[in-house]
Amino acid sequence: MTYIVGEACIKCKFTDCVEVCPVDCFYEGETMLVIHPDECIDCGVCEPECPIDAIKPDTEPGLEKMLELATVYSQQWPNLTVKKDPYPDVDEFDGVANKLENHFSAEPGPGD
């Protein structure tokens, strides 16, 4: 099992989860974070830290696409190990539907 960053993270990018990860398995894209599925040790400490409940175990249904994204982009995006500020307009994107289709970017974020 691994943990997956879900669609809710897109255009929010809270990084409270990154700060508690004991193995530094978060990677930063322009619009969201992903967890490297092979680096995650399934400790679960990141899940309760996410203020928007975007982190879920990969055993939950409906996360297959997000696992595919994590597998690809965790190998392309830079590692993120420190907490950063979320998007300034994070409240505007809370609960927005179809974020993956409308707001996902394959571009890397800055990382650490």
C-alpha positions in Angstrom: 0.0 0.0 0.0 1.0 3.6 -0.6 -0.6 6.9 0.0 -2.0 9.0 -2.9 -2.4 12.8 -3.2 -5.9 13.3 -4.6 -7.4 15.8 -7.0 -8.3 18.1 -4.1 -4.7 19.1 -3.9 -4.7 20.7 -7.4 -4.5 24.5 -7.1 -4.2 24.2 -3.3 -0.8 22.7 -2.5 -0.9 22.7 1.2 2.4 21.3 2.3 1.8 20.4 5.9 2.1 16.7 4.8 5.6 17.3 3.5 6.9 18.5 6.8 6.0 15.2 8.7 7.1 12.7 6.0 10.0 10.6 7.5 11.3 9.5 4.0 10.9 12.7 2.0 8.7 11.1 -0.7 6.8 14.2 -1.8 7.4 15.7 -5.2 6.2 19.2 -6.3 4.4 20.0 -9.6 3.3 23.4 -10.7 -0.3 22.8 -9.4 -0.1 19.9 -6.9 2.1 17.4 -5.0 2.5 13.7 -5.5 3.9 10.9 -3.4 6.4 8.6 -4.9 4.7 5.2 -4.6 7.9 3.2 -4.3 9.4 5.5 -1.7 6.3 5.8 0.6 6.7 3.5 3.6 3.0 3.5 4.3 3.4 5.1 7.7 0.3 7.3 7.3 1.6 10.3 9.2 0.9 12.6 6.2 -2.8 11.7 5.9 -4.1 13.5 9.0 -1.9 16.6 8.3 -3.7 17.5 5.1 -6.2 20.3 5.9 -8.3 19.5 2.8 -8.3 15.7 3.2 -6.5 15.1 -0.1 -4.3 12.3 1.0 -5.8 8.8 0.9 -4.5 5.2 1.0 -4.3 3.6 -2.4 -6.8 1.0 -1.3 -9.7 3.5 -1.6 -11.6 3.2 -4.9 -11.4 5.8 -7.6 -7.7 6.8 -7.1 -6.3 4.8 -10.0 -5.7 7.8 -12.2 -4.0 9.7 -9.4 -1.7 6.7 -8.7 -0.8 6.7 -12.4 0.1 10.4 -12.2 2.1 9.9 -9.0 4.1 7.1 -10.6 5.0 9.2 -13.6 5.5 12.6 -12.1 7.3 11.6 -8.9 10.1 10.6 -11.3 10.1 14.0 -13.1 9.2 16.6 -10.5 11.7 17.9 -7.9 11.6 16.6 -4.3 9.9 18.8 -1.7 10.9 18.4 1.9 9.9 21.8 3.5 6.6 23.4 4.2 5.6 26.3 1.9 2.7 28.6 1.6 -0.3 27.2 -0.3 -1.7 28.9 -3.4 -2.9 32.5 -2.4 -6.3 31.8 -3.9 -6.7 28.4 -2.3 -10.1 29.2 -1.0 -11.5 29.8 -4.5 -10.5 26.3 -5.5 -11.9 24.4 -2.5 -14.5 22.0 -3.7 -14.1 22.9 -7.4 -15.1 20.0 -9.6 -13.0 18.6 -12.4 -9.7 20.0 -11.2 -7.7 17.2 -12.9 -9.2 18.0 -16.3 -9.2 21.8 -15.9 -6.3 22.8 -13.6 -3.6 20.1 -13.6 -0.3 21.0 -15.0 2.5 18.5 -15.9 5.1 21.2 -15.4 7.4 20.8 -12.4 7.2 23.0 -9.3 10.3 24.6 -7.8 10.9 21.9 -5.1 13.3 22.8 -2.2 
